[in-house]
């Protein structure tokens, strides 16, 4: 050893003594027991309980992108922890379980305000809906597990958003709660995203958000594919930029003056009459303001108008006073057919005009109990409907005397993209959602519900009025941007909005859910490719018998 390494050669060198000490420390039993951190954390990460908790938490993160937190930008990174967890799963079965647990976390976080109404039944509900994410978790590991090739990593940027969209499509079924909390809906206040929605609906926005998350995961975990991941991020920006530059923009030609009446919270005995009195008082303040339409919220009238002509006369008198028709919402047992209906009814100066829309899509457990014979016990543990509401059979476009054509929806029907699209294709110029969220007054629900109208307006290039009993009431123009100031949950007031009307047709209205069909085609191609790959695998050969070996012994010599 050179002398400049330390005096005394190898035996007396300071370097030699230091390395010898380190070897002794590593070999010491007590030293090995005191080495805690890395192995302990690895053990925890491998624990199914810790991993399960991490999955639920990772799935809950996207809820922060929705109102009321409203961190819209967070949606573009919120899925990264969930994807990282699923791709690290040791088996496909464990990845599917990570998908299910993440789905449970997502549903609970986005719908947590339902807990006071559903109580313990929400456990059953979220466990059932969470199952929809099982195949998505499996897909994550299939495409991103281990060290995927560059083509496979790029395929993940297309396939994983398509798989997520199938989950959203499945849970958009009314019986599973409807399309509340679609990931694309978190972008309701982003102008570029609203322009993209006019091209492919909220579905296209969801595809973009998940594609960005997937590209970031590839960028973080696959060093050999970072150039491809950066290219994928650039490609993700192309649709939004193209929609911003070339998608047809709404061109308002004239305006309509629409008044929204929000009476506030009334509960307990006599609340129906007290609410009607307050609505009448607020509507009287609109006299002389030359409005074209007055809109009351959901369940604003608690009696059937043909059965209560005195109430019908009171509303008709208000119509004559303000010089405009009044769109009310009746929540009552009908006198001409059995059952309780929620109906949008147009009342003019001479009484009900005959235009009536009966709500078609009901809130599960809130307005009916699915499979009541099996799940009727939910009424004993929560606030589930004691009697099922009856359904309407078709959408209705209501003409006003001035020629304006209305497309009414009731409550969470504003969450369904297809309903507003059908109304616009049938000639509706102004979309209206009548809502009531007083049960969830202090939660995120009112703000989330109001934000849905922005997407429906942008998708179809038609303004939309969101009128509630207790807030948030608001109006959006044909581009999805807010018109005037909203009425918050603390307000009891009437407000007038000058609503721009646009006659154009958006690509989404014309072509519909093409983004959903494209996602289905992507998944079909994946299944075909995996099938071909499995067919091309060489078939296993016949089993080879073990070779016999001769053993030499004095008793049996080899011949």
Protein Blocks (a to p, Z undefined) as FASTA:
>chain_A
ZZkloghijmlgmklmmmmmmmmmmmpmklmmmmmklmmmmmmmmpmklmmmmmmmmmmm
mmmmpcfklpmklmmmmmmmmmmmmmmpfbfklmmmmmmmmmmmmmmmmmmmmmmmnmmm
lmmmmmmmmmmmmmmmmmmmmmmgcjadfklmmmmmmmmmmmmmmmmmmmmpmknnpagh
iaklmmmmgmklmmmmmmnojmlmmmmmmmmmmmmmmmmmmmklmmmmmmmmmmmmmmmm
mmmmmgccdddfbdcddddddebjcedehklmmmmmmmmmmmmmmgonlpabdcddehkb
ccdfklmmmlmmmmmmmmmmnopacddddddddfkbgcjddddddddfkocehiacddfb
dcehklocehkllmmmmmmmmccdfbdcdddfbdcddddfkopacdddehjllmpmklmm
mmmmnopabdcddddfklmmmmmklmmmmmmmmmmmmmnopacddddfkopaddddfkop
aehjdddfkbccdddddddddfbdcfklmnopmllmmmmmmmmmmmmmmmmmmmmpccdd
ddddddddddddfklccZZ
